[in-house]
Amino acid sequence: MKVAVLKLPVAVATVALLAGCASVNAHKGAVINTQLSGSIQPGIDNKASVEKLLGRPTFTGEFTPNDWYYVSRDTRQIAFRNPRTTKETVLHISFDQKGNVAAINHTGKELAMNVDPTKRYTPSLGRKKSFFEELFGNIGTVGAGGIGGGQNPGQ
C-alpha cells in the first residue's frame, strides 16, 4: 500500500522535471515567404508593390532609404540554455532613384559571425608590460626634452 502511494508523487515529479527539458522553437522578425520574395523582379516592381507583397521592411538602409532589409531568425532553446539560431534569412532589396527594384540579395546564417569575448581583457598589439612596468615605467620621463611639459629648445 505504501509503495503505491509513493509511486504517484514520484511519477508526477518525474514528468514535471522532463517537461522542463523540452525544447522551445521561436521565430523572430519578418515572415519571408519564398514564393512571394521570388516573384519580385528588378525593373518591374517598385516600393509600393514590394510593400504590398512583403509588408514594411524590418529596417531601411542607414545611409539611403533605397535599401530595404527583411530579417528573419528561427531559434531553438532547450531547458535553460541560451537559444541557438537554427535558420536566419536576410532579404536585401535595393531600389533605384525612381523607386524601382534594382537588385535582390538573399543571405543567411553562413554570413553571420559568432563573436566570443576573450577572457577579462582586450587583446591588443604592441609590447606587453607587467604590472610593475606599467606602475613605475614613467618615473623620470616627466619634463623630458621633446615631450610636453619640458623646455622649448627653440627659445
Secondary structure, 3 states (H helix, E strand, C coil): CHHHHHHHHHHHHHHHHHHCCCEEEEEEECCCCHHHHHCCCCCCCEHHHHHHHHCCCCEECCCCCCEEEEEEEEEEEECCCCCEEEEEEEEEEEECCCCEEEEEEEEEHHHCCCCCCCCCCCCCCCCCCCHHHHHHCCCCCCCCCCCCCCCCCCC
